[in-house]
């Protein structure tokens, strides 16, 4: 793996350094925009070479020297720590698409881990060194306090301002835990947990740890105090005020705060990183299932077609009647059902290729209802529609989106009694850059809470006849349009399914 990653980093070295410098200049902050582009290019070249030494050779000497040089220079220039953390993170943002394009499977995970480990070390070490420089400044100020009272007062004010920049403006949560109680926290820590600062100060640190991580974090805390460990780095689930838990990375260091021992920590939300890793694992699993499905479907399809053709020939030639003819017709019908199931399996296995055109989602819904008119009338199903007039045209594959909506409606019809009711709603939501929402409600029996998390999994079905691929293909189609799909229960009964698709005009 290292040889392959070495080749990739060398191949894209110039591109990474150039793109990094350009984004530093244009995207991070006004502090970087005031620096000459030539200087930024030299900086990103040094940083990229130092990262290369860590990832390929496990050599941290270059990055240590780079951190020492940059921390002093940027602190003197008045850069906030948050800007510098963003600058380091750009390396991951630039490199991620390259790694995804060049690697697959375990090789990709190993490459991502190498980059994550490198940046975790760099950012934490930079933060620690930045903080130590600040602490050194404070000590130097204290030595001259008695001789230069007036000057020291001014310096303390300046020091406090720098401290605010260092602690209050960083994206990560910063806290001080003394005797198991939070006695200091920055605004990011409060936001990460959903509390105000007065609500945080004075609370036990355990109030901010999710139940699934509480025992392990307690053990780490007690071991740190007992063995006087200088610092810890660990992953856990933090507890939000609303009861939800989120994956978090925490680095804690023993310090002296107001003449007493305490633990100062930096906690970082890693939800996006965990979700990315989950999606990679899911993609690999689905790809494997798809390969098996394709092979199985092809093996069955040819003999099935032969059986169907011969039954049709026999029906014409033998001129059967009565029960014998009915039995043959049943066989032909069941073979057609098997062919439909095989087609669903192949749809699941095939990669989706979109033919994007500007289309109205309302037109797609109306088209689906026209296609299904006979089935709807046969079951005497009542369809209610609330289609918003304020719906923009968006780029979508009309045929694929019709397939998704029809699959959902058919699922609802299958579980509804005759004369049942289905409601279809469309809306344009302006937040998050604009989203089109399609909501489909039915008033059927619904499903159990323990079954709901698996509703989109391949081959999961509660129907007596079904492949369990219908909603899997719906999810696949919606996500290929950059959207998300969610299923939930209706009360007192029924199911609700929502599509959310970006409204790219």
C-alpha positions in Angstrom: 0.0 0.0 0.0 2.8 2.4 0.9 4.4 2.0 -2.5 1.1 2.8 -4.3 0.4 5.8 -2.0 4.0 7.0 -2.5 3.4 7.0 -6.3 0.1 8.9 -5.9 1.6 11.6 -3.6 4.5 12.0 -5.9 2.3 12.1 -9.0 0.0 14.8 -7.6 2.6 16.7 -5.6 2.8 19.8 -7.7 -1.0 19.9 -8.1 -1.6 19.5 -4.3 0.9 22.3 -3.4 -0.5 24.7 -6.0 -4.2 24.1 -5.2 -3.4 24.3 -1.4 -1.8 27.7 -1.8 -4.6 29.0 -4.0 -7.3 27.9 -1.5 -5.3 29.4 1.4 -5.3 32.7 -0.4 -9.0 32.7 -1.6 -11.0 30.7 1.0 -9.6 30.7 4.5 -9.5 34.2 5.9 -8.5 37.8 5.4 -5.2 37.1 7.2 -4.1 34.8 4.4 -5.3 37.1 1.7 -3.0 39.8 3.0 0.1 37.5 2.4 1.8 37.2 -1.0 0.8 34.2 -3.0 4.5 33.3 -3.4 4.9 33.1 0.4 1.9 30.8 0.7 3.2 28.6 -2.1 6.4 28.1 -0.2 4.5 27.4 3.0 2.3 24.7 1.4 5.3 23.2 -0.3 7.0 22.8 3.1 3.8 21.5 4.7 3.1 19.0 1.9 6.7 17.7 2.1 6.4 17.3 5.8 3.1 15.4 5.5 4.7 13.2 2.9 7.5 12.3 5.4 4.9 11.3 8.0 2.6 9.3 5.7 5.3 7.5 3.8 8.4 7.3 6.1 6.8 7.8 9.5 9.2 10.7 10.0 7.9 13.5 12.1 11.0 15.7 12.2 10.0 17.9 9.3 6.5 18.6 10.5 7.9 19.4 14.0 10.3 22.0 12.6 7.5 23.4 10.4 5.1 23.7 13.3 7.7 25.5 15.4 8.5 28.0 12.6 4.9 28.6 11.6 3.5 28.9 15.1 5.9 31.6 16.0 5.5 33.5 12.7 1.7 33.3 12.7 1.3 34.2 16.4 3.4 37.3 15.9 1.3 38.2 12.8 -1.9 37.9 14.9 -3.4 34.9 13.1 -6.2 33.2 15.1 -5.8 29.4 15.7 -9.0 28.7 13.9 -7.5 30.0 10.6 -4.5 27.8 11.0 -6.5 24.7 11.7 -8.6 25.4 8.6 -5.3 25.8 6.6 -4.1 22.3 7.8 -7.5 20.7 7.0 -7.3 21.9 3.4 -4.7 19.2 2.8 -7.4 16.5 3.6 -10.0 18.3 1.5 -7.7 18.5 -1.6 -6.3 14.9 -1.2 -9.6 13.1 -0.5 -11.0 13.2 -4.1 -7.6 12.0 -5.4 -7.5 9.0 -3.0 -11.1 8.1 -3.8 -10.3 8.2 -7.5 -7.1 6.2 -7.2 -7.8 3.6 -4.5 -10.6 1.2 -3.8 -11.6 -1.0 -0.8 -9.1 -1.6 2.0 -6.4 0.3 0.1 -8.6 3.4 0.2 -9.3 2.9 3.9 -5.6 2.5 4.7 -4.8 5.6 2.7 -7.5 7.7 4.4 -6.2 6.4 7.8 -2.7 7.5 7.0 -3.9 11.0 6.0 -6.2 11.2 9.1 -3.4 10.1 11.5 -1.0 12.6 9.9 -3.4 15.6 10.3 -4.5 14.5 13.8 -0.9 14.6 14.9 -0.2 17.9 13.1 -3.3 19.9 14.3 -3.1 18.7 17.9 0.7 19.3 18.1 0.3 22.7 16.5 -2.5 23.6 19.0 -0.4 22.4 21.9 2.7 24.3 20.8 0.6 27.4 20.0 -0.8 27.2 23.6 2.7 26.7 25.1 3.9 29.8 23.3 1.1 31.8 24.8 1.8 30.3 28.3 5.5 31.3 27.9 4.4 34.8 27.0 2.3 35.0 30.2 5.2 33.8 32.3 7.5 36.3 30.8 5.0 39.0 31.5 4.8 37.9 35.2 8.5 38.2 35.8 8.4 41.9 35.1 5.1 42.5 36.9 6.6 44.2 40.0 8.9 46.6 38.1 6.4 47.5 35.3 2.9 47.6 36.8 1.4 49.9 34.3 3.1 48.2 31.4 2.1 44.8 32.7 -1.6 45.9 33.0 -1.6 46.7 29.3 0.2 43.5 28.4 -2.4 41.5 30.4 -5.2 43.1 28.4 -3.3 42.2 25.1 -2.7 38.6 26.4 -6.4 38.2 27.2 -7.3 39.3 23.7 -4.9 36.7 22.2 -6.3 34.1 24.6 -9.8 34.9 23.3 -8.6 34.4 19.7 -6.9 31.1 20.6 -9.7 29.6 22.6 -13.0 31.3 21.7 -12.6 31.4 17.9 -11.4 27.8 17.3 -13.9 25.4 15.7 -13.1 22.7 18.3 -14.5 22.6 21.8 -12.1 23.6 24.6 -12.8 22.9 28.2 -11.1 22.7 31.7 -12.2 19.8 33.9 -11.2 20.2 37.6 -12.2 17.5 40.1 -14.7 16.1 37.7 -16.5 19.5 37.1 -16.3 21.7 34.1 -14.9 25.1 35.3 -14.2 26.6 31.9 -15.5 26.1 28.3 -15.4 28.0 25.1 -18.4 28.8 22.9 -17.6 25.9 20.5 -17.8 23.4 23.4 -21.2 24.8 24.4 -22.6 24.7 20.9 -21.4 21.1 20.4 -23.4 20.1 23.4 -26.4 22.4 22.9 -26.0 24.4 26.1 -25.3 28.0 27.0 -22.1 28.8 28.9 -23.9 29.4 32.3 -25.5 25.9 31.9 -22.1 24.3 31.3 -20.0 25.8 34.0 -20.2 23.9 37.3 -21.7 20.7 35.8 -20.1 17.3 36.1 -18.2 16.3 33.0 -20.2 13.1 32.9 -23.3 15.1 31.9 -21.8 15.6 28.5 -20.9 11.9 27.8 -23.3 9.6 26.1 -24.3 6.4 28.0 -22.6 4.1 25.6 -19.2 5.8 26.3 -19.7 6.8 29.9 -18.0 3.8 31.6 -14.9 3.9 29.3 -14.5 7.7 29.6 -14.8 7.4 33.4 -12.1 4.7 33.4 -9.8 6.9 31.3 -10.4 9.9 33.6 -9.7 7.9 36.8 -6.6 6.3 35.3 -5.2 9.8 34.2 -5.6 11.1 37.7 -4.3 8.0 39.4 -1.2 7.5 37.2 -0.7 11.2 36.5 -0.7 10.7 32.7 0.2 13.9 30.9 -2.3 13.5 28.0 -4.8 11.2 26.4 -6.3 11.0 22.9 -9.5 8.9 22.5 -12.8 8.6 20.7 -16.1 8.7 22.4 -19.8 9.7 21.9 -20.7 13.1 23.4 -24.3 13.7 24.7 -26.2 16.7 23.2 -28.9 18.5 25.3 -31.6 17.1 23.0 -30.6 13.5 23.9 -28.7 12.6 20.7 -25.1 11.3 20.7 -22.4 12.2 18.2 -18.9 10.7 17.6 -16.2 12.9 19.0 -12.4 12.9 19.3 -11.0 14.2 22.5 -7.4 15.2 23.5 -6.9 15.9 27.2 -3.8 17.2 28.9 -3.0 17.7 32.6 -2.4 21.3 33.6 -2.3 23.5 36.6 -5.3 25.9 36.7 -5.6 28.4 39.5 -2.9 26.6 41.5 -4.7 23.3 41.3 -4.4 20.3 39.0 -6.9 20.1 36.2 -7.4 18.6 32.7 -7.6 20.8 29.7 -9.2 19.2 26.6 -9.9 19.8 23.0 -12.9 17.9 21.6 -13.6 17.7 17.9 -16.8 16.5 16.1 -15.9 13.6 13.7 -19.5 12.9 12.5 -18.6 13.6 8.9 -15.5 11.4 9.1 -17.4 8.5 10.6 -20.2 8.9 8.1 -17.7 8.9 5.2 -16.1 5.6 6.5 -19.6 4.1 6.9 -20.6 5.0 3.3 -17.3 3.4 2.0 -18.0 0.2 3.9 -21.7 0.2 2.7 -20.6 0.8 -0.9 -18.2 -2.2 -0.8 -20.9 -4.4 0.7 -23.5 -3.4 -1.9 -21.0 -3.9 -4.7 -20.3 -7.4 -3.5 -24.0 -8.2 -3.2 -24.5 -6.7 -6.7 -21.9 -9.0 -8.2 -23.5 -12.1 -6.7 -27.0 -10.9 -7.7 -25.9 -10.3 -11.4 -24.3 -13.7 -11.6 -27.4 -15.4 -10.1 -29.9 -13.5 -12.2 -28.1 -14.3 -15.5 -27.9 -18.0 -14.6 -31.6 -18.2 -13.9 -32.9 -15.9 -16.7 -32.0 -18.0 -19.7 -33.6 -21.3 -18.6 -36.6 -19.4 -17.3 -37.1 -17.7 -20.7 -36.9 -21.2 -22.3 -39.5 -22.6 -20.0 -41.8 -19.7 -20.6 -41.5 -19.9 -24.3 -42.3 -23.7 -24.3 -45.3 -23.2 -22.1 -46.7 -20.6 -24.5 -46.1 -23.0 -27.4 -47.8 -25.8 -25.6 -50.8 -23.6 -24.8 -51.2 -22.8 -28.5 -50.6 -26.4 -29.8 -52.3 -28.6 -27.3 -55.6 -26.7 -27.2 -56.0 -27.4 -23.5 -59.2 -26.4 -21.7 -60.6 -26.5 -18.2 -58.3 -27.1 -15.3 -55.4 -28.2 -17.5 -55.4 -24.9 -19.4 -55.7 -22.9 -16.1 -52.7 -24.7 -14.6 -50.6 -23.8 -17.7 -51.8 -20.2 -17.5 -50.8 -20.1 -13.8 -47.4 -21.4 -14.6 -46.9 -18.8 -17.3 -48.1 -16.0 -14.9 -45.7 -17.2 -12.2 -42.8 -17.3 -14.6 -43.6 -13.7 -15.5 -43.5 -12.8 -11.8 -40.1 -14.5 -11.6 -38.9 -12.5 -14.6 -40.0 -9.3 -12.9 -38.1 -10.3 -9.7 -35.0 -11.0 -11.8 -35.3 -7.6 -13.4 -35.5 -5.9 -10.0 -32.4 -7.8 -9.0 -30.6 -6.6 -12.1 -31.7 -3.0 -11.5 -30.2 -3.3 -8.0 -26.9 -4.6 -9.4 -26.5 -2.2 -12.3 -24.7 1.1 -11.7 -27.1 4.0 -12.3 -26.5 6.2 -15.3 -28.5 9.4 -15.2 -30.0 11.2 -18.2 -30.4 14.6 -16.5 -32.9 17.1 -18.0 -34.8 20.1 -16.5 -38.0 18.5 -15.3 -40.9 19.4 -13.0 -41.3 16.9 -10.1 -45.1 17.7 -10.2 -45.2 16.5 -13.9 -43.4 13.3 -12.8 -45.9 12.6 -10.0 -48.9 13.1 -12.4 -47.2 10.9 -15.0 -46.8 8.1 -12.4 -50.5 8.3 -11.4 -51.5 8.1 -15.1 -49.3 5.0 -15.6 -50.8 3.4 -12.5 -54.4 4.4 -13.2 -55.7 0.9 -13.9 -54.1 -0.6 -10.7 -55.4 2.3 -8.6 -59.0 1.9 -9.9 -58.9 -1.9 -9.6 -58.2 -1.6 -5.9 -60.4 1.5 -5.5 -57.5 3.4 -3.9 -58.1 7.1 -3.1 -55.1 9.3 -4.1 -54.9 12.7 -2.6 -52.3 15.2 -4.0 -51.0 18.5 -2.6 -48.6 19.6 -5.3 -47.0 23.0 -4.6 -47.2 25.5 -7.4 -43.9 27.0 -6.3 -41.8 24.2 -7.7 -38.8 25.0 -9.9 -37.6 22.8 -12.7 -34.6 20.8 -11.7 -32.1 18.5 -13.4 -33.2 14.9 -12.9 -33.6 11.6 -14.8 -37.4 11.6 -15.4 -37.6 7.8 -16.1 -35.6 6.9 -13.0 -37.5 9.2 -10.7 -40.8 7.8 -12.1 -39.5 4.3 -11.3 -38.7 5.4 -7.7 -42.1 7.0 -7.1 -44.0 4.1 -8.7 -42.1 1.6 -6.4 -43.2 3.5 -3.3 -46.8 3.8 -4.4 -46.9 0.1 -5.3 -45.5 -0.7 -1.8 -48.3 1.3 -0.3 -51.0 -0.3 -2.5 -49.8 -3.8 -1.5 -50.3 -3.2 2.2 -53.6 -1.2 1.9 -57.0 -2.7 2.0 -59.4 -2.0 -0.9 -60.6 1.6 -0.8 -57.4 2.6 1.1 -55.9 6.1 0.9 -52.5 7.5 -0.2 -51.4 11.1 0.0 -48.7 12.7 -2.1 -47.2 16.1 -1.2 -44.6 18.2 -3.0 -42.8 21.3 -1.5 -39.9 23.5 -2.3 -37.8 24.2 0.8 -35.5 27.2 0.6 -33.0 26.3 3.3 -29.7 24.3 2.7 -29.4 25.8 -0.8 -32.9 24.8 -1.9 -34.4 21.3 -1.7 -37.4 19.6 -3.4 -39.4 17.4 -1.0 -41.7 14.6 -2.1 -43.7 13.1 0.7 -45.8 9.9 0.3 -48.1 8.9 3.1 -50.2 5.8 3.4 -52.7 4.7 6.1 -51.8 1.0 6.1 -50.6 -1.2 9.0 -47.2 0.4 9.2 -44.3 -1.6 10.7 -42.6 -2.4 14.0 -40.0 0.0 15.4 -37.3 -2.7 15.3 -37.9 -3.3 11.6 -37.7 0.3 10.5 -33.9 0.7 10.4 -33.7 -2.1 7.8 -36.4 -0.9 5.4 -33.8 0.1 2.7 -31.5 -2.9 3.1 -31.3 -5.3 0.2 -33.6 -8.3 0.3 -35.4 -7.1 3.5 -39.1 -7.5 2.9 -42.2 -7.9 5.1 -44.4 -9.0 2.2 -45.1 -12.6 1.4 -44.2 -12.0 -2.3 -41.3 -9.6 -2.9 -37.6 -9.4 -3.4 -36.9 -6.7 -0.8 -35.2 -4.7 -3.5 -37.9 -2.1 -4.3 -37.0 0.4 -1.6 -33.3 -0.4 -2.0 -33.6 0.8 -5.6 -35.6 3.8 -4.6 -32.8 4.8 -2.2 -30.2 4.2 -4.9 -32.0 6.4 -7.4 -32.7 9.3 -5.0 -29.1 9.3 -3.7 -27.7 9.3 -7.3 -29.5 12.6 -7.7 -27.6 13.9 -4.6 -30.7 13.5 -2.4 -31.7 11.6 0.7 -34.7 9.3 1.4 -36.2 8.7 4.9 -38.9 6.4 6.1 -40.9 6.9 9.3 -44.1 5.7 11.0 -47.3 7.6 11.0 -49.6 7.6 14.1 -51.9 6.0 14.9 -51.0 3.8 11.8 -49.4 4.0 8.4 -46.0 4.9 6.9 -44.4 8.0 5.5 -41.6 8.2 3.0 -39.8 11.5 2.1 -37.5 12.3 -0.8 -35.2 15.4 -0.5 -33.6 16.4 -3.7 -31.3 19.4 -4.2 -33.1 22.0 -6.4 -30.3 22.6 -8.9 -31.9 25.1 -11.4 
